[in-house]
Amino acid sequence: MTDSLFCGILYYMKLVYQPLGTVSLVGMQSNNRQEIIEQYYSLWNHEATGGKLHWMCPTFAYVTSNEEALEKYFVNSSFHLLLNKYPEKYKGVKGGVMADARKLGARRLAELKENSEVFMSTNPVVYDYSLGRTEAIENPQGRAFDEEDYKQKAGNGRSRLETA
């Protein structure tokens, strides 16, 4: 096995797509942290994201985007990819590289959408109603809902019926 093939296997990057309606998440998974950062820069430079890179673990991060921005990203990045790899092929060709860039961009976007996976939960709190308790299983605050505490805090003010 050659060194370049071995490095290619070690540093393989996987892009993952999670649609969320008008917004979508694009996850990047790789054993090479620098490769994830460079992919993020590519998404940023081609205006596919305006947000920050969110790390979930050392080998996985995601960004927010939308379908229109991703479509533009894949066309623009395919345009530059084709020009960098085949600079002589498109010289003097009517329409240049753009027709092939659109085809390649559409294919790359379709491949990304085929690799759709849920990696980020959109339901931050799930309540457990067993045994008469209301506890959050996934609770960002880390505390269960305390109904008595809520009633005491809400009861400190005067009722609007009392003022009438």
C-alpha positions in Angstrom: 0.0 0.0 0.0 1.4 3.4 -0.9 1.8 6.2 1.5 -0.6 8.5 -0.4 -3.4 5.9 -0.5 -2.8 5.2 3.2 -3.1 8.9 4.0 -6.3 9.1 1.9 -7.9 6.4 3.9 -6.9 7.9 7.2 -8.1 11.4 6.3 -11.4 10.6 4.6 -14.1 13.2 5.2 -17.7 12.5 5.4 -20.3 15.2 4.9 -23.7 14.6 6.5 -27.0 16.5 5.7 -29.8 17.1 8.2 -32.8 19.1 6.8 -34.8 21.1 9.3 -37.3 22.9 7.1 -36.0 26.2 5.9 -32.7 25.6 7.6 -30.4 22.6 7.3 -27.3 21.4 9.1 -24.2 20.1 7.3 -22.1 17.9 9.4 -18.4 17.2 8.7 -16.7 14.0 10.1 -13.0 13.3 9.8 -10.1 12.1 11.9 -8.2 15.1 10.7 -9.3 18.3 12.5 -7.6 20.6 10.0 -9.6 19.0 7.2 -12.9 19.8 9.0 -11.7 23.4 9.5 -10.7 23.8 5.8 -14.1 22.4 4.7 -15.7 25.0 7.0 -13.6 27.8 5.4 -14.7 26.6 2.0 -18.4 26.7 3.0 -17.8 30.1 4.5 -15.9 31.6 1.5 -18.6 30.4 -0.9 -21.3 31.9 1.3 -23.0 28.5 2.2 -22.9 29.5 5.9 -22.7 32.6 7.9 -22.5 30.9 11.2 -19.8 29.4 13.3 -18.4 25.9 13.3 -20.1 23.9 16.1 -17.9 21.0 17.4 -19.8 18.0 18.8 -16.6 15.9 19.4 -13.0 16.0 18.1 -13.9 14.3 14.9 -17.3 15.9 14.1 -18.6 19.4 13.6 -21.5 21.0 11.8 -22.6 24.4 10.4 -26.0 25.8 9.6 -27.1 26.6 6.0 -30.1 26.5 3.7 -30.9 24.7 0.4 -30.3 27.8 -1.8 -26.9 28.6 -0.3 -25.8 24.9 -0.5 -26.8 24.8 -4.2 -24.8 28.0 -4.9 -21.9 26.5 -2.9 -21.7 23.3 -4.9 -21.9 25.2 -8.2 -19.2 27.7 -7.2 -16.9 25.1 -5.6 -17.3 22.8 -8.6 -16.5 25.7 -10.9 -13.2 26.3 -9.1 -12.5 22.6 -8.7 -12.8 22.0 -12.5 -10.7 25.0 -13.4 -8.0 24.0 -10.9 -7.9 20.4 -12.1 -8.4 20.9 -15.9 -7.3 24.5 -16.7 -6.6 23.7 -20.4 -9.8 21.7 -21.1 -12.1 24.7 -21.1 -10.0 27.3 -22.9 -11.9 28.5 -26.0 -15.0 26.4 -25.2 -18.3 28.3 -25.7 -19.9 28.7 -22.3 -16.7 27.6 -20.6 -16.7 25.6 -17.5 -20.1 26.8 -16.1 -22.3 24.1 -17.8 -20.1 21.3 -16.3 -19.9 23.1 -13.0 -23.7 23.2 -12.7 -23.9 19.5 -13.5 -21.2 18.5 -11.1 -22.7 20.8 -8.4 -26.1 19.3 -8.8 -24.6 15.8 -8.5 -22.6 16.7 -5.4 -25.7 18.3 -3.7 -27.8 15.2 -4.6 -25.0 12.9 -3.0 -25.0 15.1 0.1 -28.8 14.8 0.4 -28.6 11.0 0.0 -26.3 11.0 3.0 -29.0 12.4 5.2 -28.7 11.6 8.9 -30.1 13.0 12.2 -27.1 14.0 14.3 -28.6 16.9 16.2 -31.7 16.5 18.3 -34.3 19.2 17.6 -36.3 18.2 20.7 -34.3 19.6 23.7 -36.6 18.3 26.4 -38.5 15.0 26.7 -40.7 14.7 29.8 -41.1 11.5 31.8 -44.6 11.3 33.3 -44.1 8.0 35.1 -45.1 7.7 38.8 -46.7 11.1 38.7 -43.4 12.9 38.2 -42.6 15.4 35.6 -38.9 15.2 35.0 -36.9 16.2 32.0 -34.9 13.4 30.5 -32.9 15.8 28.3 -33.0 19.1 30.1 -30.5 21.8 29.2 -30.7 23.3 32.7 -30.2 19.9 34.3 -33.1 20.3 36.7 -36.6 18.8 36.7 -39.6 21.1 36.6 -40.7 21.9 40.1 -44.4 22.8 40.0 -44.6 23.8 43.6 -41.7 26.2 43.2 -43.3 27.7 40.1 -46.6 28.2 42.0 -44.9 29.9 44.9 -43.0 32.3 42.6 -46.1 33.0 40.6 -48.2 33.5 43.7 -46.1 36.3 45.2 -47.7 38.9 42.9 -51.3 40.1 43.3 -53.9 38.5 41.1 -55.4 40.8 38.5 -58.8 39.7 39.8 -58.0 41.1 43.3 -57.2 44.6 41.8 -60.6 44.8 40.1 
